[in-house]
Amino acid sequence: MRKNLYLIIILFSLTSCYTYQVKKQADPATGNQQGAKKNTSSVTPTSAQMKSTTTGSQITNVQQTPVPVNIQEKLAPNKNVRIDVDGKSYKIIVDRWESDSLVAHPVHQPKKILKFHKNQINSDKIAEKRFSQPIADIITVTAYAGIAALIWYLVR
């Protein structure tokens, strides 16, 4: 029983609240379509208004084309990220950009230098290191429960 308890304590002490998360792009097309539904449902348009509405929606549809992701903006210097290069995952800290090449080093190896061309990096799988509130909450609740169990065991 004690070995299991020690193992659990060691595992929780090694757990980190930081995880690598892919930043999701906001979809402006969804918001504009919902706004258009609200406008059309509240007032019954005349034929002239319908023509202007359809041309206006065509113009907004042209503007809603997805913006290409700029890898150089996502991978700014001193960012801690996980990237996917040619099917292999790397946890790196970005140093700088030299023309079209990313110069970085692995997270715990500052002397080792890695260089990647921007075409090699999969822009859909760039994950930034962020604080994870749900994991922190789980660790906190578990620690409180452990302290309560210890106090109950000592008092009993």
Secondary structure, 3 states (H helix, E strand, C coil): CHHHHHHHHHHHHHCCCEEEEECCCCCHHHHHHHHHHHHHHHCCCCHHHHHHHHHHHHHHHHHCCCCCCCHHHHCCCCCEEEEEECCEEEEEEEEEEECCEEEEEECCCCCCCEEEECCCECHHHCEEEEECHHHHHHHHHHHHHHHHHHHHHHHC
